[in-house]
Every structure is written in C-alpha cells, then in structure tokens.
Amino acid sequence: MKDWFKLLFQHPNTMAYGTLLNYFSSFGQTFFISLFVPWWIEHAGVSNAEFGQIYGIISILSALMLPIPGRWIDRISLRSYSIAIYVGLAASTLWLAGADSPIKLFIGLFLVRMFGQGLMTHTSSTAIAKIFTENRGKALSLTSMGHPLAQLTLPLILAALLIHFSHPVSLMVLVIASAVILTPILLQLKADPPVSANEKNNAETSKNNKLLRQKTFWLLASNIFVIPFLATAIMLYQFAIAEAKGWDSSWVTFSFAFFAAFNGLSIFASGELIDRFGSTKLFAAYLLPAMIGFILLGISNNPLSFPIFYGLLGISAGTGTTVKTAIQADIYGTRQLGKVRSLLSTVMVLGTAAGPPLFGGLLDLGMPLHTILIGSAAMLLIVAYTGTRAVKTAESELI
C-alpha cells in the first residue's frame, strides 16, 4: 500500500495526466457516442442501419490508421505529442457537435474515434509505461481507472447538462471543461520521459524495426486480440444467449453488472500483481478466468452461470488492460513502445469488429450455442499456450 501512496503523492501531475487522458478519451468511446445517436440520426438525416454501417466502417478505418500517428510518440517530445492529440480530440468533438449531414457525421466520428478511443488511450498507456520502470504495473492500473470513472460519471453529467442545453451545446460545454482541466496538466508535463539504462532496448532497437515479420509479434497479437474478439461478440448477443438458455432479459442486465464490477476491481488489483510477479508470468494466466467462464456457460443452464461468467470475463478483461501494456514494455522496451502499442492496438480494435459478425454468422448457420461457447474456451486455451511460447522466445528473437 505504501507504493500506491508513493505514486500518488510523489507523482501527482503524472498520475493525473494518465488518468485524465483515459477519462477524456471517452469522447471517442462507444458508450459515450451512443448517448448522442438518436440526436445524430435526426439531425444528420441517417437511419439506424446507416448509422451502424458508418460506425462500423470508421471504427475499422481508424484502427488501421492508428499506427501512423501512434508511432510519433517515440519521435517527438511527450508534451508536444500529448497536446497535439488532445487538440485533435477537442477539435474533432466540436466538429461532431455541428454534424448535420452524413458526410460531416462520417468525418467527425472517424476523427473522434481516432483521437479519442485510439490515440488518447494509446498516449496515456504508452507514456505511463515509458515514465515508470519501478511500480509500472501500479501506475498503469491507477491511470486506467480513468475509463470506469468516465463510464460512471459522464452519462450522469451529460444528463444534467441536457436538462438545460441542447445536445451540441452540452457537448461543447464538456469540451471546454476538459480544456480547463487538462491544459495546465499538459503544460506542466516533462517534455521527455526518462529512459532506464536497464531497459532491454537501450543498446539497439534495429531488431524491432520489422515487427510484422516476427513470429513473436504475432503470438503476442493473438493474445491481445482474443478477449476483445470474444467479449464484444458475447455482449452484443447476450440477449440471444439468455433467450436460448430460457432466462429473463432482466437477468442479463443484472449479470452484466458483474462484468463491470470485476473489470474495475481487476484493473486496480492487476498493478500489484504485475509489480510482484512480473507481466511475463501473468500474460497467459490472465486468460484462464475467461476460459473457465466460457466452459461454465457452455455446459450449464443454471441462471447463476451468467453472472459468474461475466465476473470471470471481467477479471480477464480488467487484468489484461494493464498486463498487455506492461508485457510490451518488458519485451520491446520503451524506445519504440509507441510503434509497438499502436500496431497491437489496431489488432485489438479489429478484434472488436470481427467478433460480432462471426458469432452471429455461426448462430445463423444453426451451430449450437454450447458448441460456440466451448469452442471459445478452446480458443482461449490455445492462445494462452501460444502466449507462453511468445514470452519464452522473445529474448532470443529480439536481443
């Protein structure tokens, strides 16, 4: 516990920086965007189906584009990069507030997804991993709490604003508030994070230049892909699962609360685990709770299996939030961490895009639900094994 307080009291500006970047990345997160969908459908002149198509396309495009600006965090000062990313998010959010046509909506959504969901989160995690060598896990877990904090508070704040203002004005008020809060923190940020002499990539980084040709990279990528791939599919079809199991729709809402709770708790707890045991030991192990959950949901029709499943999935998702960044820093070092994270973030986002259509397609083909769920557990087991292999071969391949 002493180390937690040390982080907060010795590095208040840095911890606030990482947490608030994650918090305000919500301007480009799905949960926040969904609050404006009815208004955009009415004022931009699109249907629900058209909005869904636009959103799917821009999510994939923004993910594919992420590695281009994402790698620049390794090449310019952290202060300049962070300010540029925030200005981009603020400007794109203001543009989106005035979106009154499908074209403007497409451009605005693409930019807020790129700068918000993509680059703000990328900047926070990469910067914190670069800045902290000691207590890196705790620093990542604390600053990652900006995400659940935003999910808890921003909808309530927006609801209060909408009592007095229109949707565009409310969005502008939130952008102005973010500028007032973030600007002094960004201006006080040190230009360049310290680099430890013990970092693996301090001697030479040329071997990291051809990441996409390395077997280790793709083994790591499969691990980072799998939870977003499966979790997004399950969440989208959770009511279909409940119907197949004979459960009431209200039970879905109750059960999902377990995911939110255990996700937040695991984000917090994972920092201590990473600093105590190391990210390499947790990289495969964090998938096991989700694997157990899929097996349980596949073989049981007991209603209690659903909240237990979501709790186990939340443990894997929350722990993975910090473990994934920590393992990248431990294997590749921090000099090119921006490049590595941006590429793997693209893999993660593509996982969220690929999961629902595959899951839905299997259901439409008539594949039994229990077969899909047990198959998902088998996928997690295989990926956990390949993740272990990736860690074991990383040093021989990269050093």
C-alpha positions as a Markdown table, in Angstrom:
| # | Residue | x | y | z |
|---|---|---|---|---|
| 1 | Met | 0.0 | 0.0 | 0.0 |
| 2 | Lys | 2.9 | 2.3 | 0.6 |
| 3 | Asp | 3.9 | 2.2 | -3.0 |
| 4 | Trp | 0.4 | 3.2 | -4.1 |
| 5 | Phe | 0.5 | 6.3 | -1.9 |
| 6 | Lys | 4.1 | 7.0 | -3.1 |
| 7 | Leu | 2.9 | 7.1 | -6.7 |
| 8 | Leu | 0.0 | 9.4 | -5.9 |
| 9 | Phe | 2.0 | 11.9 | -3.7 |
| 10 | Gln | 5.3 | 11.9 | -5.4 |
| 11 | His | 3.9 | 11.9 | -9.0 |
| 12 | Pro | 0.5 | 13.7 | -8.7 |
| 13 | Asn | 0.8 | 15.5 | -12.1 |
| 14 | Thr | 1.9 | 12.4 | -14.0 |
| 15 | Met | -0.8 | 10.3 | -12.4 |
| 16 | Ala | -3.5 | 12.9 | -13.1 |
| 17 | Tyr | -2.2 | 13.2 | -16.7 |
| 18 | Gly | -2.6 | 9.4 | -17.4 |
| 19 | Thr | -5.9 | 9.2 | -15.6 |
| 20 | Leu | -7.5 | 12.2 | -17.3 |
| 21 | Leu | -6.3 | 11.2 | -20.8 |
| 22 | Asn | -8.1 | 7.9 | -20.3 |
| 23 | Tyr | -11.1 | 9.7 | -18.9 |
| 24 | Phe | -11.5 | 12.2 | -21.7 |
| 25 | Ser | -10.7 | 9.5 | -24.3 |
| 26 | Ser | -14.4 | 8.7 | -23.7 |
| 27 | Phe | -15.4 | 11.4 | -26.2 |
| 28 | Gly | -14.5 | 8.8 | -28.8 |
| 29 | Gln | -15.6 | 5.7 | -26.8 |
| 30 | Thr | -18.7 | 3.8 | -27.9 |
| 31 | Phe | -20.6 | 4.2 | -24.6 |
| 32 | Phe | -20.4 | 8.0 | -24.9 |
| 33 | Ile | -21.1 | 8.2 | -28.6 |
| 34 | Ser | -24.2 | 6.0 | -28.1 |
| 35 | Leu | -25.7 | 8.8 | -25.9 |
| 36 | Phe | -25.9 | 11.1 | -29.0 |
| 37 | Val | -27.1 | 8.5 | -31.6 |
| 38 | Pro | -30.8 | 9.5 | -31.5 |
| 39 | Trp | -29.9 | 13.2 | -32.0 |
| 40 | Trp | -27.4 | 12.5 | -34.8 |
| 41 | Ile | -29.9 | 10.2 | -36.6 |
| 42 | Glu | -32.5 | 13.0 | -36.6 |
| 43 | His | -30.2 | 15.9 | -37.4 |
| 44 | Ala | -27.7 | 14.2 | -39.8 |
| 45 | Gly | -30.5 | 12.6 | -41.8 |
| 46 | Val | -29.4 | 8.9 | -41.4 |
| 47 | Ser | -31.3 | 5.8 | -40.4 |
| 48 | Asn | -30.3 | 3.5 | -37.6 |
| 49 | Ala | -29.0 | 1.0 | -40.1 |
| 50 | Glu | -27.0 | 3.7 | -41.9 |
| 51 | Phe | -25.5 | 4.9 | -38.7 |
| 52 | Gly | -24.5 | 1.4 | -37.8 |
| 53 | Gln | -22.8 | 1.0 | -41.2 |
| 54 | Ile | -21.0 | 4.3 | -40.8 |
| 55 | Tyr | -19.8 | 3.4 | -37.3 |
| 56 | Gly | -18.5 | 0.0 | -38.3 |
| 57 | Ile | -16.6 | 1.5 | -41.3 |
| 58 | Ile | -15.0 | 4.3 | -39.3 |
| 59 | Ser | -14.1 | 2.0 | -36.4 |
| 60 | Ile | -12.1 | -0.2 | -38.8 |
| 61 | Leu | -10.6 | 2.7 | -40.7 |
| 62 | Ser | -9.5 | 4.5 | -37.5 |
| 63 | Ala | -7.9 | 1.3 | -36.2 |
| 64 | Leu | -6.0 | 0.7 | -39.5 |
| 65 | Met | -4.8 | 4.4 | -39.5 |
| 66 | Leu | -3.7 | 4.3 | -35.8 |
| 67 | Pro | -0.1 | 3.1 | -36.3 |
| 68 | Ile | 0.8 | 6.1 | -38.4 |
| 69 | Pro | 0.3 | 8.8 | -35.8 |
| 70 | Gly | 0.7 | 6.3 | -32.9 |
| 71 | Arg | 4.4 | 5.8 | -33.6 |
| 72 | Trp | 5.2 | 9.5 | -33.4 |
| 73 | Ile | 5.1 | 9.4 | -29.6 |
| 74 | Asp | 8.5 | 7.7 | -29.9 |
| 75 | Arg | 9.9 | 10.5 | -32.0 |
| 76 | Ile | 8.8 | 13.9 | -30.6 |
| 77 | Ser | 8.6 | 15.3 | -27.1 |
| 78 | Leu | 5.8 | 13.8 | -24.9 |
| 79 | Arg | 4.4 | 17.2 | -24.0 |
| 80 | Ser | 4.1 | 18.3 | -27.7 |
| 81 | Tyr | 2.6 | 14.9 | -28.7 |
| 82 | Ser | 0.1 | 14.9 | -25.9 |
| 83 | Ile | -1.0 | 18.5 | -26.6 |
| 84 | Ala | -1.4 | 17.7 | -30.3 |
| 85 | Ile | -3.5 | 14.6 | -29.6 |
| 86 | Tyr | -5.8 | 16.5 | -27.2 |
| 87 | Val | -6.2 | 19.4 | -29.5 |
| 88 | Gly | -7.1 | 16.9 | -32.3 |
| 89 | Leu | -9.7 | 15.3 | -30.0 |
| 90 | Ala | -11.2 | 18.6 | -28.9 |
| 91 | Ala | -11.4 | 20.0 | -32.4 |
| 92 | Ser | -13.0 | 16.8 | -33.8 |
| 93 | Thr | -15.5 | 16.7 | -30.9 |
| 94 | Leu | -16.5 | 20.3 | -31.7 |
| 95 | Trp | -16.8 | 19.4 | -35.4 |
| 96 | Leu | -19.1 | 16.5 | -34.4 |
| 97 | Ala | -21.3 | 18.7 | -32.3 |
| 98 | Gly | -22.3 | 20.5 | -35.5 |
| 99 | Ala | -22.6 | 17.4 | -37.7 |
| 100 | Asp | -25.8 | 18.0 | -39.8 |
| 101 | Ser | -25.1 | 15.8 | -42.8 |
| 102 | Pro | -24.0 | 12.2 | -43.3 |
| 103 | Ile | -20.6 | 13.4 | -44.7 |
| 104 | Lys | -19.9 | 15.6 | -41.6 |
| 105 | Leu | -21.0 | 12.8 | -39.3 |
| 106 | Phe | -18.7 | 10.3 | -41.0 |
| 107 | Ile | -15.7 | 12.7 | -40.8 |
| 108 | Gly | -16.5 | 13.6 | -37.2 |
| 109 | Leu | -17.0 | 10.1 | -36.0 |
| 110 | Phe | -13.8 | 9.0 | -37.7 |
| 111 | Leu | -11.8 | 11.7 | -36.0 |
| 112 | Val | -13.2 | 11.3 | -32.5 |
| 113 | Arg | -12.6 | 7.5 | -32.8 |
| 114 | Met | -9.1 | 8.1 | -34.0 |
| 115 | Phe | -8.1 | 10.7 | -31.4 |
| 116 | Gly | -10.3 | 9.5 | -28.6 |
| 117 | Gln | -10.7 | 5.8 | -28.4 |
| 118 | Gly | -7.4 | 5.3 | -30.3 |
| 119 | Leu | -4.8 | 7.9 | -29.6 |
| 120 | Met | -5.8 | 9.3 | -26.2 |
| 121 | Thr | -5.8 | 5.9 | -24.7 |
| 122 | His | -2.6 | 5.0 | -26.6 |
| 123 | Thr | -0.8 | 8.1 | -25.4 |
| 124 | Ser | -1.8 | 7.5 | -21.7 |
| 125 | Ser | -0.7 | 3.9 | -21.6 |
| 126 | Thr | 2.5 | 4.4 | -23.6 |
| 127 | Ala | 3.6 | 7.5 | -21.7 |
| 128 | Ile | 3.0 | 5.8 | -18.3 |
| 129 | Ala | 4.9 | 2.7 | -19.3 |
| 130 | Lys | 7.8 | 4.9 | -20.6 |
| 131 | Ile | 7.9 | 7.1 | -17.5 |
| 132 | Phe | 7.7 | 4.3 | -14.8 |
| 133 | Thr | 10.1 | 1.4 | -14.6 |
| 134 | Glu | 9.6 | 0.8 | -10.9 |
| 135 | Asn | 5.9 | 0.3 | -10.0 |
| 136 | Arg | 4.9 | 0.3 | -13.6 |
| 137 | Gly | 2.1 | -2.1 | -13.0 |
| 138 | Lys | 0.6 | 0.1 | -10.3 |
| 139 | Ala | 0.9 | 3.2 | -12.3 |
| 140 | Leu | -0.8 | 1.6 | -15.3 |
| 141 | Ser | -3.6 | 0.2 | -13.2 |
| 142 | Leu | -4.3 | 3.5 | -11.4 |
| 143 | Thr | -4.4 | 5.6 | -14.5 |
| 144 | Ser | -6.5 | 3.0 | -16.3 |
| 145 | Met | -9.2 | 3.7 | -13.7 |
| 146 | Gly | -10.0 | 6.8 | -15.8 |
| 147 | His | -12.1 | 4.5 | -18.0 |
| 148 | Pro | -14.5 | 3.1 | -15.5 |
| 149 | Leu | -14.6 | 6.5 | -13.8 |
| 150 | Ala | -15.8 | 8.1 | -17.0 |
| 151 | Gln | -18.3 | 5.3 | -17.7 |
| 152 | Leu | -19.8 | 6.1 | -14.2 |
| 153 | Thr | -19.8 | 9.9 | -14.3 |
| 154 | Leu | -20.0 | 11.2 | -17.9 |
| 155 | Pro | -23.6 | 9.9 | -18.6 |
| 156 | Leu | -24.8 | 11.5 | -15.4 |
| 157 | Ile | -23.1 | 14.8 | -16.2 |
| 158 | Leu | -24.5 | 14.8 | -19.7 |
| 159 | Ala | -28.0 | 14.0 | -18.4 |
| 160 | Ala | -27.7 | 17.0 | -16.1 |
| 161 | Leu | -26.5 | 19.3 | -19.0 |
| 162 | Leu | -29.3 | 18.2 | -21.3 |
| 163 | Ile | -31.9 | 19.5 | -18.8 |
| 164 | His | -30.7 | 23.0 | -19.6 |
| 165 | Phe | -28.9 | 22.8 | -23.0 |
| 166 | Ser | -29.2 | 21.1 | -26.4 |
| 167 | His | -27.0 | 18.2 | -27.4 |
| 168 | Pro | -24.5 | 20.3 | -29.4 |
| 169 | Val | -24.2 | 22.9 | -26.6 |
| 170 | Ser | -23.8 | 20.2 | -24.0 |
| 171 | Leu | -21.0 | 18.6 | -26.0 |
| 172 | Met | -19.3 | 22.0 | -26.3 |
| 173 | Val | -19.5 | 22.5 | -22.6 |
| 174 | Leu | -17.8 | 19.2 | -22.0 |
| 175 | Val | -15.0 | 20.0 | -24.4 |
| 176 | Ile | -14.5 | 23.4 | -22.7 |
| 177 | Ala | -14.5 | 21.7 | -19.3 |
| 178 | Ser | -11.9 | 19.2 | -20.5 |
| 179 | Ala | -9.7 | 22.0 | -21.8 |
| 180 | Val | -9.8 | 23.8 | -18.4 |
| 181 | Ile | -8.9 | 20.7 | -16.5 |
| 182 | Leu | -6.3 | 19.2 | -18.9 |
| 183 | Thr | -4.4 | 22.3 | -20.2 |
| 184 | Pro | -2.4 | 23.1 | -17.0 |
| 185 | Ile | -1.6 | 19.4 | -16.6 |
| 186 | Leu | -0.3 | 19.1 | -20.1 |
| 187 | Leu | 1.7 | 22.3 | -19.9 |
| 188 | Gln | 3.4 | 21.0 | -16.7 |
| 189 | Leu | 4.3 | 17.7 | -18.3 |
| 190 | Lys | 8.0 | 17.0 | -18.7 |
| 191 | Ala | 9.0 | 17.1 | -22.3 |
| 192 | Asp | 10.6 | 13.7 | -22.4 |
| 193 | Pro | 10.2 | 10.7 | -20.1 |
| 194 | Pro | 13.3 | 9.2 | -18.5 |
| 195 | Val | 14.7 | 6.1 | -20.1 |
| 196 | Ser | 16.2 | 3.5 | -17.8 |
| 197 | Ala | 19.7 | 2.1 | -18.5 |
| 198 | Asn | 18.3 | -1.3 | -17.8 |
| 199 | Glu | 15.7 | -1.2 | -20.5 |
| 200 | Lys | 16.1 | -4.1 | -22.9 |
| 201 | Asn | 16.1 | -1.8 | -26.0 |
| 202 | Asn | 18.6 | 0.7 | -24.8 |
| 203 | Ala | 21.5 | -0.7 | -26.7 |
| 204 | Glu | 20.0 | -1.2 | -30.1 |
| 205 | Thr | 16.4 | -1.1 | -31.4 |
| 206 | Ser | 17.0 | -2.0 | -35.0 |
| 207 | Lys | 15.7 | -5.5 | -34.5 |
| 208 | Asn | 12.3 | -4.1 | -33.6 |
| 209 | Asn | 12.0 | -2.3 | -37.0 |
| 210 | Lys | 10.5 | -5.3 | -38.8 |
| 211 | Leu | 7.8 | -6.2 | -36.2 |
| 212 | Leu | 5.3 | -7.6 | -38.7 |
| 213 | Arg | 7.9 | -10.3 | -39.8 |
| 214 | Gln | 8.5 | -11.6 | -36.3 |
| 215 | Lys | 6.8 | -14.7 | -35.1 |
| 216 | Thr | 6.8 | -13.3 | -31.5 |
| 217 | Phe | 4.8 | -10.3 | -32.5 |
| 218 | Trp | 2.0 | -12.4 | -34.0 |
| 219 | Leu | 1.9 | -14.7 | -31.0 |
| 220 | Leu | 1.6 | -11.6 | -28.8 |
| 221 | Ala | -1.0 | -10.2 | -31.1 |
| 222 | Ser | -3.2 | -13.3 | -30.9 |
| 223 | Asn | -3.3 | -12.9 | -27.1 |
| 224 | Ile | -4.2 | -9.2 | -27.3 |
| 225 | Phe | -6.9 | -10.0 | -30.0 |
| 226 | Val | -8.8 | -12.7 | -28.3 |
| 227 | Ile | -10.6 | -11.1 | -25.3 |
| 228 | Pro | -11.9 | -8.1 | -27.3 |
| 229 | Phe | -12.9 | -10.5 | -30.0 |
| 230 | Leu | -14.9 | -12.8 | -27.7 |
| 231 | Ala | -16.2 | -10.2 | -25.2 |
| 232 | Thr | -17.6 | -7.9 | -27.9 |
| 233 | Ala | -19.5 | -10.8 | -29.5 |
| 234 | Ile | -20.9 | -12.1 | -26.2 |
| 235 | Met | -22.1 | -8.6 | -25.1 |
| 236 | Leu | -23.7 | -7.9 | -28.5 |
| 237 | Tyr | -25.6 | -11.3 | -28.4 |
| 238 | Gln | -26.1 | -11.6 | -24.7 |
| 239 | Phe | -29.9 | -11.3 | -25.0 |
| 240 | Ala | -29.9 | -14.1 | -27.6 |
| 241 | Ile | -27.8 | -16.2 | -25.2 |
| 242 | Ala | -30.3 | -15.6 | -22.4 |
| 243 | Glu | -33.2 | -16.4 | -24.7 |
| 244 | Ala | -31.6 | -19.7 | -25.7 |
| 245 | Lys | -31.0 | -20.6 | -22.1 |
| 246 | Gly | -34.5 | -19.6 | -21.1 |
| 247 | Trp | -33.5 | -16.6 | -18.9 |
| 248 | Asp | -35.4 | -13.4 | -18.5 |
| 249 | Ser | -33.9 | -10.2 | -20.2 |
| 250 | Ser | -33.7 | -8.5 | -16.8 |
| 251 | Trp | -31.2 | -11.3 | -15.7 |
| 252 | Val | -28.9 | -10.1 | -18.5 |
| 253 | Thr | -28.8 | -6.6 | -17.0 |
| 254 | Phe | -28.1 | -8.0 | -13.5 |
| 255 | Ser | -25.4 | -10.3 | -14.8 |
| 256 | Phe | -23.6 | -7.7 | -16.8 |
| 257 | Ala | -23.1 | -5.7 | -13.6 |
| 258 | Phe | -20.7 | -8.4 | -12.5 |
| 259 | Phe | -18.6 | -7.7 | -15.6 |
| 260 | Ala | -18.4 | -4.0 | -14.8 |
| 261 | Ala | -17.6 | -4.6 | -11.1 |
| 262 | Phe | -14.9 | -7.3 | -11.6 |
| 263 | Asn | -13.4 | -5.4 | -14.6 |
| 264 | Gly | -12.8 | -2.3 | -12.4 |
| 265 | Leu | -11.5 | -4.3 | -9.4 |
| 266 | Ser | -9.2 | -6.3 | -11.6 |
| 267 | Ile | -7.7 | -3.2 | -13.3 |
| 268 | Phe | -6.9 | -1.9 | -9.8 |
| 269 | Ala | -5.5 | -5.3 | -8.5 |
| 270 | Ser | -3.5 | -6.1 | -11.6 |
| 271 | Gly | -1.0 | -3.4 | -10.9 |
| 272 | Glu | 0.1 | -5.1 | -7.6 |
| 273 | Leu | 0.3 | -8.5 | -9.4 |
| 274 | Ile | 2.4 | -7.2 | -12.2 |
| 275 | Asp | 4.9 | -5.5 | -9.9 |
| 276 | Arg | 5.1 | -8.6 | -7.7 |
| 277 | Phe | 5.2 | -11.4 | -10.2 |
| 278 | Gly | 6.1 | -9.7 | -13.5 |
| 279 | Ser | 4.0 | -9.3 | -16.6 |
| 280 | Thr | 5.5 | -12.3 | -18.3 |
| 281 | Lys | 4.0 | -14.7 | -15.7 |
| 282 | Leu | 0.6 | -13.1 | -16.0 |
| 283 | Phe | 0.5 | -12.8 | -19.8 |
| 284 | Ala | -1.0 | -16.3 | -20.3 |
| 285 | Ala | -2.6 | -16.7 | -16.9 |
| 286 | Tyr | -5.0 | -13.7 | -17.2 |
| 287 | Leu | -6.9 | -15.6 | -19.9 |
| 288 | Leu | -7.8 | -18.6 | -17.7 |
| 289 | Pro | -10.7 | -17.0 | -15.8 |
| 290 | Ala | -12.4 | -16.2 | -19.1 |
| 291 | Met | -11.8 | -19.7 | -20.3 |
| 292 | Ile | -13.4 | -21.2 | -17.2 |
| 293 | Gly | -16.3 | -18.8 | -17.6 |
| 294 | Phe | -16.9 | -19.9 | -21.2 |
| 295 | Ile | -16.8 | -23.6 | -20.2 |
| 296 | Leu | -19.3 | -23.0 | -17.4 |
| 297 | Leu | -21.7 | -21.0 | -19.6 |
| 298 | Gly | -21.4 | -23.7 | -22.3 |
| 299 | Ile | -22.3 | -26.6 | -20.1 |
| 300 | Ser | -24.8 | -25.1 | -17.6 |
| 301 | Asn | -28.3 | -23.7 | -18.0 |
| 302 | Asn | -28.3 | -22.6 | -14.3 |
| 303 | Pro | -29.1 | -18.8 | -14.2 |
| 304 | Leu | -26.2 | -18.3 | -11.8 |
| 305 | Ser | -23.8 | -19.3 | -14.5 |
| 306 | Phe | -24.4 | -16.0 | -16.3 |
| 307 | Pro | -23.3 | -13.6 | -13.6 |
| 308 | Ile | -20.4 | -15.9 | -12.7 |
| 309 | Phe | -19.4 | -16.0 | -16.4 |
| 310 | Tyr | -19.4 | -12.2 | -16.6 |
| 311 | Gly | -17.5 | -11.9 | -13.4 |
| 312 | Leu | -14.8 | -14.2 | -14.7 |
| 313 | Leu | -14.7 | -12.4 | -18.1 |
| 314 | Gly | -14.4 | -9.1 | -16.2 |
| 315 | Ile | -11.3 | -10.5 | -14.3 |
| 316 | Ser | -9.6 | -11.4 | -17.6 |
| 317 | Ala | -10.6 | -8.1 | -19.3 |
| 318 | Gly | -9.5 | -5.9 | -16.4 |
| 319 | Thr | -6.2 | -7.7 | -15.7 |
| 320 | Gly | -5.5 | -7.7 | -19.4 |
| 321 | Thr | -5.9 | -3.9 | -19.6 |
| 322 | Thr | -2.6 | -3.4 | -17.7 |
| 323 | Val | -0.8 | -6.7 | -18.4 |
| 324 | Lys | -0.9 | -6.1 | -22.2 |
| 325 | Thr | 0.9 | -2.7 | -22.0 |
| 326 | Ala | 3.4 | -4.0 | -19.3 |
| 327 | Ile | 4.4 | -7.0 | -21.4 |
| 328 | Gln | 5.0 | -4.9 | -24.4 |
| 329 | Ala | 7.3 | -2.6 | -22.4 |
| 330 | Asp | 9.1 | -5.6 | -20.8 |
| 331 | Ile | 9.7 | -7.4 | -24.1 |
| 332 | Tyr | 10.3 | -4.5 | -26.5 |
| 333 | Gly | 11.5 | -1.8 | -24.1 |
| 334 | Thr | 10.2 | 1.7 | -24.2 |
| 335 | Arg | 12.1 | 3.4 | -27.1 |
| 336 | Gln | 9.7 | 2.1 | -29.7 |
| 337 | Leu | 6.8 | 1.4 | -27.4 |
| 338 | Gly | 4.6 | 3.8 | -29.3 |
| 339 | Lys | 5.1 | 1.9 | -32.5 |
| 340 | Val | 4.5 | -1.5 | -30.9 |
| 341 | Arg | 1.4 | -0.4 | -29.0 |
| 342 | Ser | -0.2 | 1.3 | -31.9 |
| 343 | Leu | 0.2 | -1.8 | -34.1 |
| 344 | Leu | -1.2 | -4.1 | -31.4 |
| 345 | Ser | -4.0 | -1.6 | -30.6 |
| 346 | Thr | -5.0 | -1.9 | -34.2 |
| 347 | Val | -5.2 | -5.7 | -33.7 |
| 348 | Met | -7.3 | -5.2 | -30.6 |
| 349 | Val | -9.8 | -2.9 | -32.4 |
| 350 | Leu | -10.1 | -5.3 | -35.3 |
| 351 | Gly | -10.9 | -8.0 | -32.8 |
| 352 | Thr | -13.9 | -6.0 | -31.6 |
| 353 | Ala | -15.0 | -5.6 | -35.2 |
| 354 | Ala | -14.5 | -9.2 | -36.2 |
| 355 | Gly | -16.2 | -10.9 | -33.2 |
| 356 | Pro | -19.9 | -10.0 | -33.7 |
| 357 | Pro | -20.3 | -10.9 | -37.3 |
| 358 | Leu | -18.5 | -14.3 | -36.8 |
| 359 | Phe | -20.5 | -15.1 | -33.7 |
| 360 | Gly | -23.8 | -14.0 | -35.4 |
| 361 | Gly | -22.9 | -16.0 | -38.6 |
| 362 | Leu | -22.4 | -19.2 | -36.6 |
| 363 | Leu | -25.7 | -18.7 | -34.9 |
| 364 | Asp | -27.4 | -18.1 | -38.2 |
| 365 | Leu | -25.9 | -21.3 | -39.6 |
| 366 | Gly | -27.5 | -23.2 | -36.8 |
| 367 | Met | -24.4 | -24.1 | -34.8 |
| 368 | Pro | -25.4 | -25.0 | -31.2 |
| 369 | Leu | -24.7 | -22.3 | -28.6 |
| 370 | His | -22.8 | -24.7 | -26.3 |
| 371 | Thr | -20.5 | -25.6 | -29.2 |
| 372 | Ile | -19.7 | -22.0 | -29.9 |
| 373 | Leu | -19.0 | -21.3 | -26.2 |
| 374 | Ile | -16.9 | -24.4 | -25.7 |
| 375 | Gly | -15.0 | -23.6 | -28.9 |
| 376 | Ser | -14.4 | -20.1 | -27.5 |
| 377 | Ala | -12.9 | -21.7 | -24.4 |
| 378 | Ala | -10.6 | -23.9 | -26.6 |
| 379 | Met | -9.5 | -20.8 | -28.4 |
| 380 | Leu | -8.5 | -19.1 | -25.1 |
| 381 | Leu | -6.6 | -22.2 | -24.1 |
| 382 | Ile | -4.7 | -22.3 | -27.4 |
| 383 | Val | -3.9 | -18.5 | -27.2 |
| 384 | Ala | -2.8 | -18.8 | -23.6 |
| 385 | Tyr | -0.3 | -21.5 | -24.7 |
| 386 | Thr | 1.0 | -19.5 | -27.6 |
| 387 | Gly | 1.3 | -16.5 | -25.3 |
| 388 | Thr | 3.6 | -18.6 | -23.1 |
| 389 | Arg | 5.7 | -19.6 | -26.1 |
| 390 | Ala | 5.9 | -15.9 | -27.2 |
| 391 | Val | 7.3 | -14.9 | -23.8 |
| 392 | Lys | 9.8 | -17.7 | -23.8 |
| 393 | Thr | 11.2 | -17.0 | -27.2 |
| 394 | Ala | 11.1 | -13.2 | -27.0 |
| 395 | Glu | 14.6 | -12.6 | -25.7 |
| 396 | Ser | 16.3 | -14.9 | -28.2 |
| 397 | Glu | 14.4 | -13.3 | -31.1 |
| 398 | Leu | 14.6 | -9.6 | -30.1 |
| 399 | Ile | 18.0 | -9.2 | -28.4 |
